[in-house]
Amino acid sequence: MEYRIGQGYDVHALAEGLPMFLGGVEIESPTGFVAHSDGDVAIHALCDAILGALALGDIGHHFPDTSEEFSGIDSKILLERVMKLIEEDHWHINNVDITIALQAPKIGKYVQQMREVLADIMGVAADRVSVKATTTERLGFVGRREGCEVWAIAMLER
């Protein structure tokens, strides 16, 4: 077996009146992410981790925010496309670990659904997808409810 590990990071600002998508799930919230796509910062970090494991660049390289093709796109589609890229070279997800830093809203009740949605897209069992939610104890831009940041790690195998 051959293994590769990649790390991803993404951040998006929050604004009133926009929808909030995290891990492929719509979150009930008065604020959402400012973005060219649907702003799913968790999927964006995950895509970067997967692409990084194989040194294939980052999400911006494959899906530029200057392209109308990706304007408002559902980030689950981006993850599907990343999966096709890695599968072309016979790689598969071993496991992923995602940490979401968001002061509000509280997203713990959505974590299991996120795990299941992401696992389905990646073609793995949900027990290979870890999603953790945390706050920053009201510190920094996350703590001031100005944005969200996400870290993701992906381990691939073939």
N, C-alpha and C positions, 0 to 999 in steps of 0.2 A: 504494500500500500504506500501511496505517496500522499502527503498532507501539505496543505498551505493554510496560513492564518492571515486574515486581513482585518484592519481596524477602520471604522468609519466614524465620522462626526458631522453633524449638521445642526444648524440653528435657524430659526425663523422668528420674526417679530410677530406680535399679536396685535390685532385691531378689532374694534367693535363691529358687530354685524356680519362677520365672515364665518363661513362654516369651519369647523375644526375636525380634521381627520388625523388619526394617529394609528399606526399599525394596521391600516386598512379598515378601520372602524370609525364611524361618525360619532363624535363625542358631543354630548349636550353641553353647550357653553355659549355665553353671550359674546365671546371673542373667538376669533379664528386666526389662521396663519396668513400673513402677507406673503404671497408667492406667485410665481409664474404658472406653476402647476396647481394641483389642489393643496399643496403645501404640507403633505404628510412627511414631517421631519423625521419620523421614525423609519419609514420606508427609505427615505433618501439616505440616511446614515447606514442602513442595512445594505443598500445597493453599493455604496462606497466601500463597505467592508468586503463584500463579495468580490467586487471588481479589483480592489486592492490586493486581495489574496493572490490574484493571478497577474498582477501588474498590468491591468488593462485600463489604467487611467481612473477617472472619477465620473460621477454621474453627470457633471456639467459637460464633460467631453462627449459623452454618448447622447445626452439629451439637453442640448444648450437652451438656456432661458432666453435666448435671442430668436428662437425658432417658433413660429406660429403653430407648428405641428404639435408642440407640447404645451401650448397655452391652455390652462385649465384641465390638463389631462389627469385622469385618475392615476395616482402613483402606483396602484396595484399593477397597472399595465407596464409601468417602468420596471417593476420587479420581475414581471413575467419575461420581459425582453432581456433583462440581465441573466435570468435563469437560462434562457435559450443560448445566450453567448457562452456561458460556462459549460453547458451540456454539449455544445458542439465539439468541445475538446475533452469530453468524457469525464468532467468533474461533477461532483455531487456535494450537496451540503451534508456535513457531519452534524454540526450543531451551530447555533447562533445565540448570542447573548446581547440583549439590548437594555440600556438604561436611559429612561426618560426623566429629565429634570423639568418639572412644571409646577409652579406654585399653586395655581388654580386654573381650571377646576381639578378636584381630586379625581383620579382616573383608575383607582384600584379595581373598581367594579367592572372595568372594561378589559382588564389584562388577559383573562382567560380567552375572551373572544378574539383579542389581537393575536394571541398565540395560535389559535386555531386557524384564523384567516391566513396568517403568514405561513404556517406549516402547509396548508393546502396549496398555496401558490408555489412553494418551494418543493413540494412533493416529499415531505418528510413527516414523521409523527410529531404531534404537538409537544411531546416530551423532549424534543431536540431544539425547541424554541423557548428561550427564556426572555421574559419581558418584565422589567422591574421599574417601578415608579417611585420617584423621590421628589422632595422639594429642596430648596437651597436655604431653608430656615430664614426666608425673607431677605437674603443677601443677594446683591448683584442684580443684573437685568431680569433674571428669572424670578428672584424674590420680589422685585418691584412689579411683577406681572407684565413685563414688557415683551417677553419672549419665552421660547422653549429651546432647550438644547438636548441633543441625544447622542449617545455613544453606542456603537455597535461593534461586535467582534464576530467574525465568521470563520469557522474551520471547515475547509473543503477537503475532499478525499477523492482519489481515483485508484 
